[in-house]
C-alpha cells in the first residue's frame, strides 16, 4: 500500500507523526512552567506566613500560662516564658 501513495501523501503522514511529538514537547514545557510558577507562589506564601508568625511572636503582649489557665501580660524586656 506504500507503493500506492505518492510523495505528497507520504510527507503528510510523516509531518503528522512529527507534529504529535512536537505538540507533546510544547505541552510538557508549558506544564513544567506552570508547575514551577505554582511552586514559587506557594513558597512565597509560606515565607510570608513564617514572617508574620515571627513578627507576632516578637510583638506579643499576652501569653497563655498553662499553669494558671489564664492569659497573662508579658513584659517586653527580659521576656521569659512562664513555663
Secondary structure, DSSP 8 states (H G I E B T S, - for coil): -TTTS-HHHHHHHHHHHHHHHHHHHHHHHHHHHHHHHHHHHHHHHHHHHHHHHHHHHHH--EEEETTTTEEEE--STT-----
